[in-house]
Amino acid sequence: QVQLVESGGGLVQAGGSLRLSCAASGSIFRLNPMAWYRQAPGNQRDLVATITSSGTTNYADSVKGRFTISRDSARNTLYLQMNSLKPEDTAVYYCNAKDSYTFGTHWGRGTQVTVTS
């Protein structure tokens, strides 16, 4: 059973940076693609960025040029580097992964990011 645990969230002023991490309980070779989602209060959960096992990335228009998704297979960890943060980036950020062994989907419990103006 794969478990995903996010960390790195917190409170930051607008213009600041945070790096989120998502640690997988096992090898991430079976997890493809991996992604970050976010959900603000009263809103639906939206896709922020994805990355495949070959390193291909995609971003939501709202974060292009500010956020960078990456994965470290040696550490079984997914990252989201967030720069130039805006108050509208405030949300709970979730790690997501498709399981190539079971064809299921795994979710973490989320980490809160709050950006103040």
N, C-alpha and C positions, 0 to 999 in steps of 0.2 A: 504494500500500500504506500503510495507516494504521498508525502505531506509537504506542503509549502508554507514557509513561515517568513512573513515580511518584517522588516525593521528599517529604522532610519527616518521615520516620520518625525514631525515636530512643528514647532512654531517658529516662523521666520518672517522678517520684514520683506516687503516688496523689493524686488531687485536682488534678493539673496539667492542662495543655492542650497540644495539638499541632495543627498544621494540615498536612494532607497535600495535595499537589498532583499532578495527573496532566496532563502536557503531551501534546497530540496533535500528530503530525507535520504534519497538514493541518487543513483546516477541520472544526470539530466540528458544523457544520450537518447533515452527513450522519449523524452519530452520535446515535441516538435509540432507546431511552433510554440514558443513561449511569448507571453504578452503581459502588459500592464493595462489595467482598467482603472477607472475612477468613478466615484459616485458622490455627488454633492447632495445635501439634504433636499428632499423633495424632487430630486431628479432621477432619471434612469442611470444605469451603469453604462458608461461610455468607454469605448476602446481608446487608449492613449497611444500605444506603440506595440509593435510585434517584431519578433526576430526568429528566423529559422535556424536550424542546426548548421546551415552553410553560411550564416551571417547576414542574410538578406533582411533588411529592416524596412519598416513602414511606420509612418507617424500620422496622427491626426493633424489636420491643418492648424489647429489652435496651438500646437506645441512644436511645430517644425522650426528648426533653428535654435530652439531653446533646450529641448530635452534630448538625451541620448540613451538608447537602450543597448545593453550589451550582456553577454553571457560568458561565464568562466566555467568550462567543463571540468577543469581540474578541481575547482572548489565547489562544483555543483550549485552554482549561484547565478541568479539573474540580477541585473542592476538597472536602475534608472537614474541617470544623472540629470538633475533639474536645475537649470540656470535661469537667471532673469525672471524669477518667479513673480507672479501677479496674484492679486487677491482672488481672481476668478479661478485660480488653480486649486483653491481650497476644496478639499474632498477627502474621502477615504480612498486610498489607493490599494488595489488588489492585484496580486500575482495570479496568473492563469497559465495553464499548460495543457496541451493536448497530448494524450498518452498513446504513443504508436504501438504499444503492446496490447492494451485493453480497449483502445479506441474511445476511452472515456475522457472526461475533462476534470482537471483538478483546479481547485481554488484555494488561496490562502484566506486568512481571516481579516486581512486588511491592516493598514497603518494610516493614522490620521496625519494629514498635512494641512496646516493652517497658515495662510499668508496674510499678514496685516498690512494695511496701507499707511 
